[in-house]
Amino acid sequence: MNRNLVKALQVAWELPEFRTGVRHVVDLDEVAGLLATLTVPDHDHEVERSLLRLLRSALDTVQIREAVLLLLERDEVRRPLVAAAVEPLADRPGQAAAIASAAEDPTVRREVRAVLASAKVRELIWQAIENQVSDNRFGLIRRAAVLVVWHPRVRRLVWALRRHGVLRELRRRR
C-alpha cells in the first residue's frame, strides 16, 4: 500500500472529528475486505462495484461526507492523500502537478464541498461513474454535460479546475 496514503489515513484516524463522523456508519471489516481484494491483480470487477456502492452510501451520509471534507481542509491529511493519488501518474507529471495544485486551492475545495452538498448532483456524478465503469462513453458524456450545463456549482468547480490546468492535462495524450 502507498505509504503516503497510509500516513494520511493514520492522521485522519487520530482526528476526533473524523472518528465521530464515521463511528457508527461504516463497517470497517467490509472496507478492509474490499481493499484487500482490490490489491489482488486479477480481482473481480464486482469488487470494484461493491467499493463504489460503499463509497456512494458513505457520501450520501451527511456525517461521513462532512468528516471526509473536513480531512481535505487539513494540510497534514490532504497532502499525503494527494501524494498517494498522483503517485500512479509519474509518467504524466503535468497531470500530477495540476491535480496537486488544484487540491491546494481553497476555492477548489470550497466548490467540491458545495457540489457534494447537492443530492441531485451526487446522483448525476454516480450515474457518470457507473457509465465510466460500464464503458458507456455516450452516457458518461451526457451526464457530464448535464452536470456542467444545469448546475452552476459544478460549472464553477470546472472553471476552478481549469485554472489549474487539470482539464488540459486530462485531454493530453500520454
Secondary structure by P-SEA (a helix, b strand, c coil): ccaaaaaaaaaaaacaaaaaacccccaaaaaaaaaaaaacccccaaaaaaaaaaaaaaaacaaaaaaaaaaaaccccaaaaaaaaaccccccaaaaaaaaaaaacaaaaaaaaaaaccaaaaaaaaaaaaaaaacaaaaaaaaaaaaaaccaaaaaaaaaaaaaaaaaaaaccc
